[in-house]
Amino acid sequence: MSTIGRPRAFDEEAVLDRAAEVFWRHGYEGASLSALTGAMGINRPSLYATFGSKQELFARAFGRYHDRQVSVARAALDRPGTREAIEAFLRSSADGLTAVDDHPAGCLSVQGGLACSPENAHVSEVLATGRADTEAALADRLTRATDLPSGVDPRALARFVMALSEGHAVHAAAGATRAELHASIDVALRVLIPA
């Protein structure tokens, strides 16, 4: 005889979004179970029953966050010209980093694991993999470009664009404004690929 458990009384995606925000604000190690369950609106038994552990919750919350970020990045990279694609990528990133109405400033993939102890190295690895996936999408787009200036290494350019975007995440978390980030993008575009 099979038993049917009670249906969940919460929206799992909304709960993951709230957990991501706690990890974003406090980092993996700084996010206490009390802060997580309080923000998620569930108790510890429900957290463990649904997600297994704090580590699994983090992986699921980051996965949801990363999927949204990658879709935004891919939409920007679909622009026909290489300069336009890089500009759209950087500007949409800057806008997201400073859209503090619905999340903290900066980027979960940068801030979530900046200071992890050795026993939580897996967190830094998950975040690094997410950033590498985005860089790979950018490198793929630049490798296919037919309008890059001669002598430009598409993979090196992808690494530079990612470094600029990740640097913007650090600056946004420290209080840089959207206008300030866009001003540095203006400089980068003039240097990298003149209009």
QUINOR-V186011 format. One record per run of one state. SS is the DSSP state (helix for helix, strand for strand, loop for the rest). FROM is the first residue (numbers start at 0). LEN is the number of residues. If there is no record, write none. Layout:
# QUINOR-V186011
SS FROM LEN
SS FROM LEN
This chain:
# QUINOR-V186011
loop 0 11
helix 11 19
loop 30 2
helix 32 8
loop 40 3
helix 43 8
loop 51 2
helix 53 24
loop 77 4
helix 81 16
loop 97 10
helix 107 4
loop 111 6
helix 117 26
loop 143 10
helix 153 20
loop 173 4
helix 177 15
loop 192 3
